[in-house]
Protein backbone atom coordinates (compact mmCIF):
# COMPACT_ATOMS: atom_id res chain seq x y z
CA UNK A 1 0.00 0.00 0.00
CA UNK A 2 1.10 3.56 -0.65
CA UNK A 3 -0.82 5.44 2.02
CA UNK A 4 0.93 7.76 4.42
CA UNK A 5 0.34 9.21 7.86
CA UNK A 6 0.12 13.01 8.00
CA UNK A 7 1.62 14.91 10.91
CA UNK A 8 1.39 18.58 11.85
CA UNK A 9 4.30 20.20 13.70
CA UNK A 10 3.15 22.67 16.36
CA UNK A 11 5.70 24.27 18.67
CA UNK A 12 8.24 21.61 17.70
CA UNK A 13 5.91 18.69 18.50
CA UNK A 14 4.53 16.35 15.82
CA UNK A 15 0.81 15.56 16.07
CA UNK A 16 -0.81 12.86 13.94
CA UNK A 17 -3.67 14.48 12.01
CA UNK A 18 -4.68 11.78 9.53
CA UNK A 19 -3.87 8.17 8.67
CA UNK A 20 -4.07 6.39 5.32
CA UNK A 21 -3.60 9.58 3.29
CA UNK A 22 -3.52 8.87 -0.43
CA UNK A 23 -4.19 12.38 -1.81
CA UNK A 24 -2.63 15.74 -0.99
CA UNK A 25 -3.29 19.00 -2.85
CA UNK A 26 -1.87 22.43 -2.00
CA UNK A 27 -4.54 25.15 -2.27
CA UNK A 28 -2.92 28.51 -1.67
CA UNK A 29 -2.04 28.68 2.03
CA UNK A 30 -3.96 25.49 2.76
CA UNK A 31 -3.47 21.80 2.02
CA UNK A 32 -6.26 19.36 1.25
CA UNK A 33 -5.72 15.85 2.62
CA UNK A 34 -7.91 12.86 1.76
CA UNK A 35 -7.69 9.29 3.05
CA UNK A 36 -8.47 6.02 1.30
CA UNK A 37 -11.64 5.89 3.42
CA UNK A 38 -12.97 9.17 2.01
CA UNK A 39 -12.13 11.26 5.07
CA UNK A 40 -11.10 14.74 4.02
CA UNK A 41 -9.67 17.78 5.76
CA UNK A 42 -8.22 21.09 4.72
CA UNK A 43 -5.59 22.59 6.98
CA UNK A 44 -3.71 25.89 6.93
CA UNK A 45 -0.15 24.62 6.72
CA UNK A 46 2.83 24.19 4.46
CA UNK A 47 4.60 21.02 3.43
CA UNK A 48 7.75 20.50 5.47
CA UNK A 49 8.70 16.95 4.46
CA UNK A 50 7.30 14.09 2.44
CA UNK A 51 8.90 10.65 2.81
CA UNK A 52 7.20 8.30 0.36
CA UNK A 53 9.14 5.20 1.33
CA UNK A 54 8.60 5.94 5.03
CA UNK A 55 4.91 6.72 4.44
CA UNK A 56 5.14 10.09 6.27
CA UNK A 57 3.88 13.55 5.39
CA UNK A 58 5.01 16.33 7.71
CA UNK A 59 3.27 19.70 7.65
CA UNK A 60 3.87 22.82 9.70
CA UNK A 61 1.75 25.80 10.55
CA UNK A 62 2.89 28.99 8.77
PQR file with spaces between the fields and no chain letter, atoms N, CA, C, O and H, PARSE charges and radii, in Angstrom:
ATOM       1  N    UNK     1       0.835   -1.177    0.000 -0.4000 1.5000
ATOM       2  CA   UNK     1       0.000    0.000    0.000 -0.0000 2.0000
ATOM       3  C    UNK     1       0.884    1.245    0.000  0.5500 1.7000
ATOM       4  O    UNK     1       2.026    1.216    0.457 -0.5500 1.4000
ATOM       5  N    UNK     2       0.341    2.317   -0.512 -0.4000 1.5000
ATOM       6  CA   UNK     2       1.103    3.557   -0.649 -0.0000 2.0000
ATOM       7  C    UNK     2       0.555    4.692    0.200  0.5500 1.7000
ATOM       8  O    UNK     2       0.878    5.854   -0.046 -0.5500 1.4000
ATOM       9  H    UNK     2      -0.588    2.341   -0.884  0.4000 1.0000
ATOM      10  N    UNK     3      -0.259    4.382    1.184 -0.4000 1.5000
ATOM      11  CA   UNK     3      -0.818    5.437    2.020 -0.0000 2.0000
ATOM      12  C    UNK     3       0.227    5.931    3.013  0.5500 1.7000
ATOM      13  O    UNK     3       1.185    5.234    3.347 -0.5500 1.4000
ATOM      14  H    UNK     3      -0.522    3.438    1.383  0.4000 1.0000
ATOM      15  N    UNK     4       0.005    7.151    3.466 -0.4000 1.5000
ATOM      16  CA   UNK     4       0.927    7.757    4.419 -0.0000 2.0000
ATOM      17  C    UNK     4       0.166    8.289    5.626  0.5500 1.7000
ATOM      18  O    UNK     4      -1.050    8.477    5.580 -0.5500 1.4000
ATOM      19  H    UNK     4      -0.773    7.717    3.194  0.4000 1.0000
ATOM      20  N    UNK     5       0.892    8.524    6.690 -0.4000 1.5000
ATOM      21  CA   UNK     5       0.344    9.208    7.860 -0.0000 2.0000
ATOM      22  C    UNK     5       0.757   10.672    7.748  0.5500 1.7000
ATOM      23  O    UNK     5       1.895   10.973    7.386 -0.5500 1.4000
ATOM      24  H    UNK     5       1.880    8.371    6.728  0.4000 1.0000
ATOM      25  N    UNK     6      -0.170   11.585    8.059 -0.4000 1.5000
ATOM      26  CA   UNK     6       0.117   13.015    8.002 -0.0000 2.0000
ATOM      27  C    UNK     6       0.256   13.557    9.414  0.5500 1.7000
ATOM      28  O    UNK     6      -0.575   13.299   10.285 -0.5500 1.4000
ATOM      29  H    UNK     6      -1.094   11.341    8.353  0.4000 1.0000
ATOM      30  N    UNK     7       1.321   14.312    9.620 -0.4000 1.5000
ATOM      31  CA   UNK     7       1.619   14.912   10.914 -0.0000 2.0000
ATOM      32  C    UNK     7       1.680   16.429   10.769  0.5500 1.7000
ATOM      33  O    UNK     7       2.087   16.941    9.726 -0.5500 1.4000
ATOM      34  H    UNK     7       1.996   14.522    8.913  0.4000 1.0000
ATOM      35  N    UNK     8       1.277   17.139   11.808 -0.4000 1.5000
ATOM      36  CA   UNK     8       1.386   18.581   11.852 -0.0000 2.0000
ATOM      37  C    UNK     8       2.328   18.952   12.995  0.5500 1.7000
ATOM      38  O    UNK     8       2.137   18.520   14.131 -0.5500 1.4000
ATOM      39  H    UNK     8       0.947   16.723   12.655  0.4000 1.0000
ATOM      40  N    UNK     9       3.340   19.752   12.688 -0.4000 1.5000
ATOM      41  CA   UNK     9       4.297   20.200   13.701 -0.0000 2.0000
ATOM      42  C    UNK     9       3.786   21.508   14.303  0.5500 1.7000
ATOM      43  O    UNK     9       3.603   22.502   13.600 -0.5500 1.4000
ATOM      44  H    UNK     9       3.495   20.103   11.765  0.4000 1.0000
ATOM      45  N    UNK    10       3.559   21.486   15.616 -0.4000 1.5000
ATOM      46  CA   UNK    10       3.147   22.674   16.365 -0.0000 2.0000
ATOM      47  C    UNK    10       4.108   22.845   17.517  0.5500 1.7000
ATOM      48  O    UNK    10       4.263   21.945   18.342 -0.5500 1.4000
ATOM      49  H    UNK    10       3.708   20.679   16.187  0.4000 1.0000
ATOM      50  N    UNK    11       4.750   23.983   17.580 -0.4000 1.5000
ATOM      51  CA   UNK    11       5.705   24.273   18.667 -0.0000 2.0000
ATOM      52  C    UNK    11       6.747   23.169   18.816  0.5500 1.7000
ATOM      53  O    UNK    11       7.132   22.818   19.931 -0.5500 1.4000
ATOM      54  H    UNK    11       4.625   24.715   16.911  0.4000 1.0000
ATOM      55  N    UNK    12       7.199   22.625   17.690 -0.4000 1.5000
ATOM      56  CA   UNK    12       8.237   21.610   17.702 -0.0000 2.0000
ATOM      57  C    UNK    12       7.773   20.196   18.003  0.5500 1.7000
ATOM      58  O    UNK    12       8.590   19.278   18.076 -0.5500 1.4000
ATOM      59  H    UNK    12       6.885   22.910   16.784  0.4000 1.0000
ATOM      60  N    UNK    13       6.458   20.010   18.179 -0.4000 1.5000
ATOM      61  CA   UNK    13       5.911   18.689   18.505 -0.0000 2.0000
ATOM      62  C    UNK    13       5.059   18.190   17.339  0.5500 1.7000
ATOM      63  O    UNK    13       4.188   18.908   16.847 -0.5500 1.4000
ATOM      64  H    UNK    13       5.795   20.756   18.119  0.4000 1.0000
ATOM      65  N    UNK    14       5.316   16.954   16.902 -0.4000 1.5000
ATOM      66  CA   UNK    14       4.528   16.349   15.822 -0.0000 2.0000
ATOM      67  C    UNK    14       3.232   15.764   16.367  0.5500 1.7000
ATOM      68  O    UNK    14       3.232   15.039   17.362 -0.5500 1.4000
ATOM      69  H    UNK    14       6.023   16.371   17.302  0.4000 1.0000
ATOM      70  N    UNK    15       2.127   16.092   15.698 -0.4000 1.5000
ATOM      71  CA   UNK    15       0.812   15.562   16.069 -0.0000 2.0000
ATOM      72  C    UNK    15       0.224   14.847   14.851  0.5500 1.7000
ATOM      73  O    UNK    15       0.148   15.429   13.769 -0.5500 1.4000
ATOM      74  H    UNK    15       2.127   16.681   14.890  0.4000 1.0000
ATOM      75  N    UNK    16      -0.186   13.608   15.018 -0.4000 1.5000
ATOM      76  CA   UNK    16      -0.814   12.857   13.936 -0.0000 2.0000
ATOM      77  C    UNK    16      -2.174   13.480   13.626  0.5500 1.7000
ATOM      78  O    UNK    16      -3.015   13.612   14.514 -0.5500 1.4000
ATOM      79  H    UNK    16      -0.125   13.135   15.897  0.4000 1.0000
ATOM      80  N    UNK    17      -2.389   13.864   12.365 -0.4000 1.5000
ATOM      81  CA   UNK    17      -3.672   14.482   12.012 -0.0000 2.0000
ATOM      82  C    UNK    17      -4.515   13.608   11.096  0.5500 1.7000
ATOM      83  O    UNK    17      -5.733   13.776   11.043 -0.5500 1.4000
ATOM      84  H    UNK    17      -1.706   13.757   11.643  0.4000 1.0000
ATOM      85  N    UNK    18      -3.894   12.674   10.371 -0.4000 1.5000
ATOM      86  CA   UNK    18      -4.682   11.777    9.525 -0.0000 2.0000
ATOM      87  C    UNK    18      -3.853   10.555    9.142  0.5500 1.7000
ATOM      88  O    UNK    18      -2.655   10.657    8.874 -0.5500 1.4000
ATOM      89  H    UNK    18      -2.904   12.537   10.414  0.4000 1.0000
ATOM      90  N    UNK    19      -4.510    9.404    9.121 -0.4000 1.5000
ATOM      91  CA   UNK    19      -3.869    8.169    8.674 -0.0000 2.0000
ATOM      92  C    UNK    19      -4.389    7.788    7.294  0.5500 1.7000
ATOM      93  O    UNK    19      -5.433    8.277    6.863 -0.5500 1.4000
ATOM      94  H    UNK    19      -5.482    9.321    9.338  0.4000 1.0000
ATOM      95  N    UNK    20      -3.676    6.931    6.616 -0.4000 1.5000
ATOM      96  CA   UNK    20      -4.069    6.385    5.319 -0.0000 2.0000
ATOM      97  C    UNK    20      -4.321    7.460    4.268  0.5500 1.7000
ATOM      98  O    UNK    20      -5.255    7.354    3.472 -0.5500 1.4000
ATOM      99  H    UNK    20      -2.828    6.534    6.967  0.4000 1.0000
ATOM     100  N    UNK    21      -3.483    8.495    4.270 -0.4000 1.5000
ATOM     101  CA   UNK    21      -3.602    9.580    3.287 -0.0000 2.0000
ATOM     102  C    UNK    21      -3.098    9.078    1.938  0.5500 1.7000
ATOM     103  O    UNK    21      -1.993    8.549    1.824 -0.5500 1.4000
ATOM     104  H    UNK    21      -2.725    8.581    4.917  0.4000 1.0000
ATOM     105  N    UNK    22      -3.942    9.258    0.914 -0.4000 1.5000
ATOM     106  CA   UNK    22      -3.522    8.874   -0.430 -0.0000 2.0000
ATOM     107  C    UNK    22      -3.632   10.031   -1.420  0.5500 1.7000
ATOM     108  O    UNK    22      -3.344    9.861   -2.605 -0.5500 1.4000
ATOM     109  H    UNK    22      -4.840    9.688    1.007  0.4000 1.0000
ATOM     110  N    UNK    23      -4.052   11.226   -0.936 -0.4000 1.5000
ATOM     111  CA   UNK    23      -4.194   12.381   -1.806 -0.0000 2.0000
ATOM     112  C    UNK    23      -3.858   13.636   -1.012  0.5500 1.7000
ATOM     113  O    UNK    23      -4.340   13.830    0.104 -0.5500 1.4000
ATOM     114  H    UNK    23      -4.285   11.364    0.027  0.4000 1.0000
ATOM     115  N    UNK    24      -3.029   14.479   -1.601 -0.4000 1.5000
ATOM     116  CA   UNK    24      -2.632   15.736   -0.989 -0.0000 2.0000
ATOM     117  C    UNK    24      -2.620   16.786   -2.087  0.5500 1.7000
ATOM     118  O    UNK    24      -2.051   16.560   -3.155 -0.5500 1.4000
ATOM     119  H    UNK    24      -2.637   14.322   -2.508  0.4000 1.0000
ATOM     120  N    UNK    25      -3.247   17.938   -1.835 -0.4000 1.5000
ATOM     121  CA   UNK    25      -3.290   18.996   -2.848 -0.0000 2.0000
ATOM     122  C    UNK    25      -3.124   20.359   -2.182  0.5500 1.7000
ATOM     123  O    UNK    25      -3.972   20.769   -1.389 -0.5500 1.4000
ATOM     124  H    UNK    25      -3.709   18.122   -0.967  0.4000 1.0000
ATOM     125  N    UNK    26      -2.023   21.071   -2.503 -0.4000 1.5000
ATOM     126  CA   UNK    26      -1.865   22.431   -2.000 -0.0000 2.0000
ATOM     127  C    UNK    26      -2.930   23.342   -2.622  0.5500 1.7000
ATOM     128  O    UNK    26      -3.199   23.261   -3.820 -0.5500 1.4000
ATOM     129  H    UNK    26      -1.334   20.738   -3.147  0.4000 1.0000
ATOM     130  N    UNK    27      -3.527   24.200   -1.807 -0.4000 1.5000
ATOM     131  CA   UNK    27      -4.542   25.145   -2.266 -0.0000 2.0000
ATOM     132  C    UNK    27      -4.243   26.504   -1.638  0.5500 1.7000
ATOM     133  O    UNK    27      -4.831   26.869   -0.620 -0.5500 1.4000
ATOM     134  H    UNK    27      -3.308   24.265   -0.833  0.4000 1.0000
ATOM     135  N    UNK    28      -3.335   27.239   -2.244 -0.4000 1.5000
ATOM     136  CA   UNK    28      -2.916   28.514   -1.672 -0.0000 2.0000
ATOM     137  C    UNK    28      -2.164   28.290   -0.378  0.5500 1.7000
ATOM     138  O    UNK    28      -1.127   27.627   -0.364 -0.5500 1.4000
ATOM     139  H    UNK    28      -2.857   26.942   -3.071  0.4000 1.0000
ATOM     140  N    UNK    29      -2.684   28.845    0.718 -0.4000 1.5000
ATOM     141  CA   UNK    29      -2.039   28.680    2.028 -0.0000 2.0000
ATOM     142  C    UNK    29      -2.556   27.462    2.781  0.5500 1.7000
ATOM     143  O    UNK    29      -2.198   27.245    3.939 -0.5500 1.4000
ATOM     144  H    UNK    29      -3.526   29.384    0.707  0.4000 1.0000
ATOM     145  N    UNK    30      -3.391   26.673    2.130 -0.4000 1.5000
ATOM     146  CA   UNK    30      -3.957   25.485    2.764 -0.0000 2.0000
ATOM     147  C    UNK    30      -3.565   24.232    1.991  0.5500 1.7000
ATOM     148  O    UNK    30      -3.127   24.298    0.843 -0.5500 1.4000
ATOM     149  H    UNK    30      -3.682   26.850    1.189  0.4000 1.0000
ATOM     150  N    UNK    31      -3.732   23.098    2.648 -0.4000 1.5000
ATOM     151  CA   UNK    31      -3.468   21.804    2.015 -0.0000 2.0000
ATOM     152  C    UNK    31      -4.669   20.911    2.249  0.5500 1.7000
ATOM     153  O    UNK    31      -5.140   20.763    3.377 -0.5500 1.4000
ATOM     154  H    UNK    31      -4.087   23.045    3.581  0.4000 1.0000
ATOM     155  N    UNK    32      -5.154   20.324    1.186 -0.4000 1.5000
ATOM     156  CA   UNK    32      -6.257   19.364    1.246 -0.0000 2.0000
ATOM     157  C    UNK    32      -5.670   17.970    1.394  0.5500 1.7000
ATOM     158  O    UNK    32      -4.807   17.569    0.614 -0.5500 1.4000
ATOM     159  H    UNK    32      -4.771   20.443    0.270  0.4000 1.0000
ATOM     160  N    UNK    33      -6.135   17.231    2.392 -0.4000 1.5000
ATOM     161  CA   UNK    33      -5.721   15.845    2.616 -0.0000 2.0000
ATOM     162  C    UNK    33      -6.954   14.959    2.505  0.5500 1.7000
ATOM     163  O    UNK    33      -8.025   15.313    2.996 -0.5500 1.4000
ATOM     164  H    UNK    33      -6.837   17.557    3.027  0.4000 1.0000
ATOM     165  N    UNK    34      -6.800   13.808    1.858 -0.4000 1.5000
ATOM     166  CA   UNK    34      -7.910   12.857    1.756 -0.0000 2.0000
ATOM     167  C    UNK    34      -7.362   11.454    1.984  0.5500 1.7000
ATOM     168  O    UNK    34      -6.291   11.104    1.486 -0.5500 1.4000
ATOM     169  H    UNK    34      -5.930   13.520    1.459  0.4000 1.0000
ATOM     170  N    UNK    35      -8.109   10.658    2.740 -0.4000 1.5000
ATOM     171  CA   UNK    35      -7.686    9.286    3.049 -0.0000 2.0000
ATOM     172  C    UNK    35      -8.353    8.301    2.097  0.5500 1.7000
ATOM     173  O    UNK    35      -9.267    8.654    1.353 -0.5500 1.4000
ATOM     174  H    UNK    35      -8.979   10.942    3.144  0.4000 1.0000
ATOM     175  N    UNK    36      -7.880    7.068    2.136 -0.4000 1.5000
ATOM     176  CA   UNK    36      -8.467    6.021    1.298 -0.0000 2.0000
ATOM     177  C    UNK    36      -9.899    5.696    1.718  0.5500 1.7000
ATOM     178  O    UNK    36     -10.637    5.049    0.977 -0.5500 1.4000
ATOM     179  H    UNK    36      -7.138    6.781    2.741  0.4000 1.0000
ATOM     180  N    UNK    37     -10.287    6.150    2.913 -0.4000 1.5000
ATOM     181  CA   UNK    37     -11.637    5.894    3.423 -0.0000 2.0000
ATOM     182  C    UNK    37     -12.600    7.029    3.108  0.5500 1.7000
ATOM     183  O    UNK    37     -13.761    6.991    3.516 -0.5500 1.4000
ATOM     184  H    UNK    37      -9.687    6.676    3.515  0.4000 1.0000
ATOM     185  N    UNK    38     -12.123    8.046    2.381 -0.4000 1.5000
ATOM     186  CA   UNK    38     -12.974    9.167    2.008 -0.0000 2.0000
ATOM     187  C    UNK    38     -12.969   10.310    3.006  0.5500 1.7000
ATOM     188  O    UNK    38     -13.605   11.337    2.768 -0.5500 1.4000
ATOM     189  H    UNK    38     -11.180    8.077    2.050  0.4000 1.0000
ATOM     190  N    UNK    39     -12.262   10.150    4.124 -0.4000 1.5000
ATOM     191  CA   UNK    39     -12.131   11.255    5.074 -0.0000 2.0000
ATOM     192  C    UNK    39     -11.357   12.377    4.391  0.5500 1.7000
ATOM     193  O    UNK    39     -10.429   12.122    3.623 -0.5500 1.4000
ATOM     194  H    UNK    39     -11.746    9.316    4.317  0.4000 1.0000
ATOM     195  N    UNK    40     -11.739   13.606    4.672 -0.4000 1.5000
ATOM     196  CA   UNK    40     -11.101   14.738    4.021 -0.0000 2.0000
ATOM     197  C    UNK    40     -10.977   15.890    5.005  0.5500 1.7000
ATOM     198  O    UNK    40     -11.878   16.132    5.807 -0.5500 1.4000
ATOM     199  H    UNK    40     -12.492   13.813    5.296  0.4000 1.0000
ATOM     200  N    UNK    41      -9.862   16.596    4.938 -0.4000 1.5000
ATOM     201  CA   UNK    41      -9.672   17.778    5.762 -0.0000 2.0000
ATOM     202  C    UNK    41      -8.811   18.775    5.010  0.5500 1.7000
ATOM     203  O    UNK    41      -7.947   18.398    4.217 -0.5500 1.4000
ATOM     204  H    UNK    41      -9.129   16.399    4.286  0.4000 1.0000
ATOM     205  N    UNK    42      -9.051   20.028    5.264 -0.4000 1.5000
ATOM     206  CA   UNK    42      -8.224   21.095    4.722 -0.0000 2.0000
ATOM     207  C    UNK    42      -7.605   21.809    5.911  0.5500 1.7000
ATOM     208  O    UNK    42      -8.301   22.170    6.861 -0.5500 1.4000
ATOM     209  H    UNK    42      -9.752   20.334    5.907  0.4000 1.0000
ATOM     210  N    UNK    43      -6.299   22.009    5.855 -0.4000 1.5000
ATOM     211  CA   UNK    43      -5.587   22.594    6.984 -0.0000 2.0000
ATOM     212  C    UNK    43      -4.673   23.714    6.492  0.5500 1.7000
ATOM     213  O    UNK    43      -4.042   23.601    5.441 -0.5500 1.4000
ATOM     214  H    UNK    43      -5.734   21.715    5.084  0.4000 1.0000
ATOM     215  N    UNK    44      -4.612   24.788    7.263 -0.4000 1.5000
ATOM     216  CA   UNK    44      -3.711   25.888    6.932 -0.0000 2.0000
ATOM     217  C    UNK    44      -2.312   25.484    7.382  0.5500 1.7000
ATOM     218  O    UNK    44      -1.994   25.508    8.571 -0.5500 1.4000
ATOM     219  H    UNK    44      -5.125   24.880    8.116  0.4000 1.0000
ATOM     220  N    UNK    45      -1.492   25.117    6.415 -0.4000 1.5000
ATOM     221  CA   UNK    45      -0.150   24.624    6.722 -0.0000 2.0000
ATOM     222  C    UNK    45       0.683   24.643    5.448  0.5500 1.7000
ATOM     223  O    UNK    45       0.182   24.913    4.356 -0.5500 1.4000
ATOM     224  H    UNK    45      -1.751   25.098    5.450  0.4000 1.0000
ATOM     225  N    UNK    46       1.953   24.352    5.615 -0.4000 1.5000
ATOM     226  CA   UNK    46       2.830   24.190    4.456 -0.0000 2.0000
ATOM     227  C    UNK    46       3.546   22.852    4.588  0.5500 1.7000
ATOM     228  O    UNK    46       3.746   22.338    5.688 -0.5500 1.4000
ATOM     229  H    UNK    46       2.360   24.133    6.501  0.4000 1.0000
ATOM     230  N    UNK    47       3.921   22.311    3.455 -0.4000 1.5000
ATOM     231  CA   UNK    47       4.597   21.018    3.428 -0.0000 2.0000
ATOM     232  C    UNK    47       6.026   21.191    3.909  0.5500 1.7000
ATOM     233  O    UNK    47       6.780   21.994    3.359 -0.5500 1.4000
ATOM     234  H    UNK    47       3.758   22.728    2.561  0.4000 1.0000
ATOM     235  N    UNK    48       6.394   20.446    4.923 -0.4000 1.5000
ATOM     236  CA   UNK    48       7.746   20.501    5.469 -0.0000 2.0000
ATOM     237  C    UNK    48       8.575   19.339    4.927  0.5500 1.7000
ATOM     238  O    UNK    48       9.733   19.515    4.549 -0.5500 1.4000
ATOM     239  H    UNK    48       5.782   19.794    5.369  0.4000 1.0000
ATOM     240  N    UNK    49       7.971   18.146    4.892 -0.4000 1.5000
ATOM     241  CA   UNK    49       8.702   16.953    4.462 -0.0000 2.0000
ATOM     242  C    UNK    49       7.714   15.907    3.979  0.5500 1.7000
ATOM     243  O    UNK    49       6.622   15.757    4.528 -0.5500 1.4000
ATOM     244  H    UNK    49       7.030   18.003    5.199  0.4000 1.0000
ATOM     245  N    UNK    50       8.120   15.186    2.937 -0.4000 1.5000
ATOM     246  CA   UNK    50       7.299   14.086    2.440 -0.0000 2.0000
ATOM     247  C    UNK    50       8.230   12.909    2.170  0.5500 1.7000
ATOM     248  O    UNK    50       9.088   12.982    1.290 -0.5500 1.4000
ATOM     249  H    UNK    50       9.007   15.309    2.492  0.4000 1.0000
ATOM     250  N    UNK    51       8.065   11.841    2.917 -0.4000 1.5000
ATOM     251  CA   UNK    51       8.900   10.646    2.808 -0.0000 2.0000
ATOM     252  C    UNK    51       8.023    9.520    2.267  0.5500 1.7000
ATOM     253  O    UNK    51       7.303    8.875    3.028 -0.5500 1.4000
ATOM     254  H    UNK    51       7.368   11.782    3.632  0.4000 1.0000
ATOM     255  N    UNK    52       8.079    9.286    0.973 -0.4000 1.5000
ATOM     256  CA   UNK    52       7.197    8.305    0.356 -0.0000 2.0000
ATOM     257  C    UNK    52       7.530    6.873    0.771  0.5500 1.7000
ATOM     258  O    UNK    52       6.622    6.062    0.956 -0.5500 1.4000
ATOM     259  H    UNK    52       8.664    9.811    0.354  0.4000 1.0000
ATOM     260  N    UNK    53       8.794    6.555    0.917 -0.4000 1.5000
ATOM     261  CA   UNK    53       9.142    5.197    1.334 -0.0000 2.0000
ATOM     262  C    UNK    53       8.862    4.971    2.815  0.5500 1.7000
ATOM     263  O    UNK    53       8.618    3.840    3.237 -0.5500 1.4000
ATOM     264  H    UNK    53       9.531    7.214    0.767  0.4000 1.0000
ATOM     265  N    UNK    54       8.895    6.035    3.601 -0.4000 1.5000
ATOM     266  CA   UNK    54       8.603    5.944    5.026 -0.0000 2.0000
ATOM     267  C    UNK    54       7.137    6.191    5.342  0.5500 1.7000
ATOM     268  O    UNK    54       6.718    6.088    6.495 -0.5500 1.4000
ATOM     269  H    UNK    54       9.093    6.954    3.258  0.4000 1.0000
ATOM     270  N    UNK    55       6.353    6.519    4.308 -0.4000 1.5000
ATOM     271  CA   UNK    55       4.907    6.723    4.443 -0.0000 2.0000
ATOM     272  C    UNK    55       4.580    7.836    5.442  0.5500 1.7000
ATOM     273  O    UNK    55       3.679    7.697    6.269 -0.5500 1.4000
ATOM     274  H    UNK    55       6.694    6.602    3.371  0.4000 1.0000
ATOM     275  N    UNK    56       5.340    8.961    5.352 -0.4000 1.5000
ATOM     276  CA   UNK    56       5.144   10.089    6.265 -0.0000 2.0000
ATOM     277  C    UNK    56       5.015   11.385    5.492  0.5500 1.7000
ATOM     278  O    UNK    56       5.770   11.641    4.554 -0.5500 1.4000
ATOM     279  H    UNK    56       6.072    9.074    4.680  0.4000 1.0000
ATOM     280  N    UNK    57       4.054   12.198    5.890 -0.4000 1.5000
ATOM     281  CA   UNK    57       3.884   13.546    5.387 -0.0000 2.0000
ATOM     282  C    UNK    57       3.955   14.456    6.609  0.5500 1.7000
ATOM     283  O    UNK    57       3.203   14.276    7.567 -0.5500 1.4000
ATOM     284  H    UNK    57       3.440   11.991    6.652  0.4000 1.0000
ATOM     285  N    UNK    58       4.853   15.424    6.575 -0.4000 1.5000
ATOM     286  CA   UNK    58       5.012   16.327    7.711 -0.0000 2.0000
ATOM     287  C    UNK    58       4.674   17.743    7.251  0.5500 1.7000
ATOM     288  O    UNK    58       5.269   18.267    6.309 -0.5500 1.4000
ATOM     289  H    UNK    58       5.465   15.570    5.797  0.4000 1.0000
ATOM     290  N    UNK    59       3.710   18.347    7.934 -0.4000 1.5000
ATOM     291  CA   UNK    59       3.270   19.704    7.645 -0.0000 2.0000
ATOM     292  C    UNK    59       3.615   20.583    8.834  0.5500 1.7000
ATOM     293  O    UNK    59       3.823   20.093    9.943 -0.5500 1.4000
ATOM     294  H    UNK    59       3.226   17.921    8.699  0.4000 1.0000
ATOM     295  N    UNK    60       3.676   21.892    8.592 -0.4000 1.5000
ATOM     296  CA   UNK    60       3.867   22.816    9.695 -0.0000 2.0000
ATOM     297  C    UNK    60       2.976   24.026    9.501  0.5500 1.7000
ATOM     298  O    UNK    60       2.660   24.414    8.377 -0.5500 1.4000
ATOM     299  H    UNK    60       3.508   22.291    7.691  0.4000 1.0000
ATOM     300  N    UNK    61       2.577   24.611   10.615 -0.4000 1.5000
ATOM     301  CA   UNK    61       1.755   25.802   10.546 -0.0000 2.0000
ATOM     302  C    UNK    61       2.633   26.960   10.100  0.5500 1.7000
ATOM     303  O    UNK    61       3.803   27.041   10.474 -0.5500 1.4000
ATOM     304  H    UNK    61       2.834   24.295   11.528  0.4000 1.0000
ATOM     305  N    UNK    62       2.066   27.856    9.299 -0.4000 1.5000
ATOM     306  CA   UNK    62       2.889   28.987    8.769 -0.0000 2.0000
ATOM     307  C    UNK    62       3.240   29.989    9.851  0.5500 1.7000
ATOM     308  O    UNK    62       3.916   30.981    9.578 -0.5500 1.4000
ATOM     309  H    UNK    62       1.116   27.790    8.995  0.4000 1.0000
